[in-house]
Amino acid sequence: MQEILLVLCAYCIGSIPTSVWVSRSFFGIDIRDYGSGNAGATNTFRVLGPRWGSFVMICDVLKGFVAVKLAGLLPEFDSEIAFLNIQLILGIAAVIGHIFPVWADFKGGKGVATLFGLVIGISPWTALACSGIFLVVLYLTRFVSLSSILASIAFPVFILVIFNVDNHFYRVFAVAVALLVILTHQKNIGRIIRGGESKVPIFKKRDRKKQKNQGQ
């Protein structure tokens, strides 16, 4: 019974629609009516700028992290594997809440930031490695979608090969995450191929400098 209540609590935490509340409270709009129509950090970056985009991303990451840490409220487990499994279940509940938020008509984001918070809470070294890939790709391309896709593909590589985590549930979860992120970013992939994907408004000074050098 206690586990079920915590799963529901994790779902409710994940359901907090940060971008929707920010856009309505400070800008008088619904973020889902602009840009890609997504209620996530990436669309917030595009529509409201890097300041609010960063705020939303941090909040969305915290949702996954806090949900995972709810496992500490349960009685002591018989094994580390059992504890890890309940952490994964709580984190997944938060991700589902982010994608289908009860507080925002079940129309949320794609769950990447909340997934990242989940991984931070469970495997901080894996999260650090994946974030490194994300930041390098973002710096080179300014495509958050492409950065998210490549970081998610790297995730099961780290879990299955490099760190070789001995937990079948976690291994399946890692592969499922990569497939889910690719599936939810199909439109982004199409726009990248066609050259129509929007870039986030960061590294502008670098881009202006590059354009200036090319014009010389």
Rosetta blueprint (number, residue, H / E / L):
1 M L
2 Q H
3 E H
4 I H
5 L H
6 L H
7 V H
8 L H
9 C H
10 A H
11 Y H
12 C H
13 I H
14 G H
15 S L
16 I L
17 P L
18 T H
19 S H
20 V H
21 W H
22 V H
23 S H
24 R H
25 S H
26 F H
27 F H
28 G L
29 I L
30 D L
31 I H
32 R H
33 D H
34 Y L
35 G L
36 S L
37 G L
38 N L
39 A L
40 G L
41 A H
42 T H
43 N H
44 T H
45 F H
46 R H
47 V H
48 L H
49 G L
50 P H
51 R H
52 W H
53 G H
54 S H
55 F H
56 V H
57 M H
58 I H
59 C H
60 D H
61 V H
62 L H
63 K H
64 G H
65 F H
66 V H
67 A H
68 V H
69 K H
70 L H
71 A H
72 G H
73 L H
74 L L
75 P L
76 E L
77 F L
78 D L
79 S L
80 E H
81 I H
82 A H
83 F H
84 L H
85 N H
86 I H
87 Q H
88 L H
89 I H
90 L H
91 G H
92 I H
93 A H
94 A H
95 V H
96 I H
97 G H
98 H H
99 I H
100 F L
101 P L
102 V H
103 W H
104 A H
105 D L
106 F L
107 K L
108 G L
109 G L
110 K L
111 G L
112 V H
113 A H
114 T H
115 L H
116 F H
117 G H
118 L H
119 V H
120 I H
121 G H
122 I H
123 S L
124 P H
125 W H
126 T H
127 A H
128 L H
129 A H
130 C H
131 S H
132 G H
133 I H
134 F H
135 L H
136 V H
137 V H
138 L H
139 Y H
140 L H
141 T H
142 R L
143 F L
144 V H
145 S H
146 L H
147 S H
148 S H
149 I H
150 L H
151 A H
152 S H
153 I H
154 A H
155 F H
156 P H
157 V H
158 F H
159 I H
160 L H
161 V H
162 I H
163 F L
164 N L
165 V L
166 D L
167 N L
168 H H
169 F H
170 Y H
171 R H
172 V H
173 F H
174 A H
175 V H
176 A H
177 V H
178 A H
179 L H
180 L H
181 V H
182 I H
183 L H
184 T H
185 H L
186 Q H
187 K H
188 N H
189 I H
190 G H
191 R H
192 I H
193 I H
194 R H
195 G L
196 G L
197 E L
198 S L
199 K L
200 V L
201 P L
202 I L
203 F L
204 K H
205 K H
206 R H
207 D H
208 R H
209 K H
210 K H
211 Q H
212 K H
213 N H
214 Q H
215 G H
216 Q L
